[in-house]
Amino acid sequence: MKKVLVISYYFPPMGMGGVQRTAKFVKYLSHFGWQPYVLTVTPKMYLASDKCLLHEVETAGAKIFRTGKPDVNGAEHKVVKFKKDSNRKVLSNISQMFLVPDSKILWKNTAIELAEKIINKNGIDMLYATAPPYTDFLIARELKEKYRIPMVIDYRDSWIDCPNNFYPTPLHKNMHRKMETRVLEDADKIITINERIKELITMRYPFVSENDIAVIPQGFDPDDFNRTFAASEKPEGKMRITYSGSFLNYYTPEFFINGLKSAIEKNPEIKNNIEACFIGTFPTEYKEYIEKLGLSGNVMFTGYVEHSVCTKYLMESDVLWMMINKTERSDLHSTGKLYEYFGTGKPILACIPDGVARISLKDYGAVIMTEPNDRTAISEAILKFYDQFKAGNLPKPNSQMTSMYDRKLLTGKLADEFNLHAGVKTEELKAK
């Protein structure tokens, strides 16, 4: 098989949505004639841990190389508590004032040193870097310059327009722009998760043509949903609405909670027949708010769980809820959880502004969309889903549409780009 060096700071056993895309590509690349060699870190502290996902990529035959030394006593990396958004933002802004393009720039030299050993020993045919962090792109670019290996870069978020980026001065923004320019000039292929990010790149950098960029969206892995699950613990006869994910970057459950309260006031019957389930870390202040509204009996919290457990909760649910915070750049967001939801075949309550997520949901066929802060519309949607649940006719999605987001299919598209730029004929690989 051909060999690809996957440069990804975020990788299992780190958990949360930022590792899913890369881990699933790594899982399936060998099916398309590419052996992945993963360059990542030995995690010391992170917000979540997912050993099941690590086992999944290891079982698939991925070769994983980590900078840094594991704990001498064999201890796992420490899972740290989420900071409040306001505190996180302050710390992030201070960091971005001194570290460009991001705090992971301190990893760059160590990563390149290990990457050179991997390349020299294994004869790597392709470089693949995924960002954020954008430091991953800088590492790939330096390796390409030295070894003349083709480079494919993958934008899981925009760079200059990323809503989490902070530019204290015009000089800072200009530094980012120059870095991105050099990376784009040297990339053999650019991948983005949606058309909007592609559009922003071509608008800002005229030397990048539309043909230079391929859109490979987020997706879901059918293996996650086709396995045998333990018996359901969901109460009989109760409609469960589930949210998967954490409330970071000013995402809030407030409007959904208010909508649920309003729905119960309009139809008291549902008080004993509805349950909201939150998978992931949940803000303490909103737990107190739920108690204040008298909804404690209608809400359950799982805390953060590994991906395999998360999919079990999703499959036990009747309706799935998602929201995207309304910001200046919310049109860019195509959050990974949406495509995981597609894999379940469940109805979706999507509280989202205009943008790529709404476009993705347009043909789903089992969705009610509202603005993220419209309590009345959310309440009406909950009542409509409840009536359908009670009658046994919750809507079914368009399976032809959802099949487009199969992770294995999407990995095949990525492998096609590798083949093209490594001078490999895809037909020859398939024949083997």
PyMOL commands that set and color helices and strands:
alter all, ss='L'
color gray80, all
select helices_A, chain A and resi 17-32+51-59+85-98+103-122+135-147+170-186+195-204+210-212+222-226+254-266+268-272+284-292+296-298+307-316+330-332+336-344+356-361+375-391+399-405+407-421+426-431
alter helices_A, ss='H'
color red, helices_A
select strands_A, chain A and resi 2-7+34-41+45-46+63-67+78-79+126-131+151-155+189-192+213-215+239-244+274-279+299-303+319-323+348-351+367-370
alter strands_A, ss='S'
color yellow, strands_A
deselect
rebuild
show_as cartoon
